[in-house]
């Protein structure tokens, strides 16, 4: 989250991807940093035991949302 806020302060579009387990934590931390509107995309949780094919599927499913977040005006 700190990296994304640093990028935004520099005028570089940024966003992060995390698993759905971290929705509440991301909301709290982004508000604490003063960037409650930081772009984010969440994938299914857990990810640690996923196969490479499952991870590629998660990435494919999140791709459009990631592009949308990073290019939003």
DARA-V607291 format. One line per field, one symbol per residue. ss: DSSP state (H for helix, E for strand, - for the rest). phi: phi as a letter, one per 40 degrees, with the letter a starting at -180 (. if undefined). psi: psi as a letter, one per 30 degrees, with the letter a starting at -180 (. if undefined). A space follows every 50 residues. Layout:
ss=???
phi=???
psi=???
This chain:
ss=-HHHHHHHH-----EEEEEHHHHHHHHHHHHH------EEEEE------- -HHHHHHHHHHHHHHHHHHHH--
phi=.cccccdcccgcdaabbacdcbdccccccccccgbccdcabbbcbcbcbc cdcccccdccccdcccccccbcc
psi=eeeeeeeeffgkklllkllffgeeeeeeeeeefghfgkklkkllklffgk leeeeeeeeeffeeeeeeeffk.
